[in-house]
Amino acid sequence: MLRWSIAILIVVNVLAFVALRGAFGPIPTASGREPNRLHRQIHPNWLKVRPVSAADAADQAVVGGPAPQAPIYTSELPQ
């Protein structure tokens, strides 16, 4: 029983490899999914990329830095 399941898995893997190599035609993601998207854009040259200023980056998390301390205040409970 185990031999047959291993043989079936090998056959399925070989078929998947052959399919990805293009034996059954091009894969669906081979070309753009929206080829007319660039032609439909209105004023694509108006887009500007600018760096993030220090004021805008103040609320961004620092990757690799220590976790900020939460402002938690404690006091004894009255009895």
C-alpha positions, 0 to 999 in steps of 0.5 A: 500500500505504501509503495503505491502511494509513493508511486502516485506522489512521484507521478503527480510531482513529475506531472506538476513539474512538466506542467510548470515547464510549459508542456501543456501551454503557458501557465496563467501567470506567464503574462500580465493579468491586466494588460490594458491597465497601463493604457487606462491610467489617467496622468501616470506622470503626476505620481511623485515619490518622496521620502518620508520626513522625520515628522511622518516617521515618528509614529512608525515602529522601529524594526529591531529596536526595543519595545516601547514602555507602555505608560502604566501607573500602579497604586495600591488598592484601598481596603 
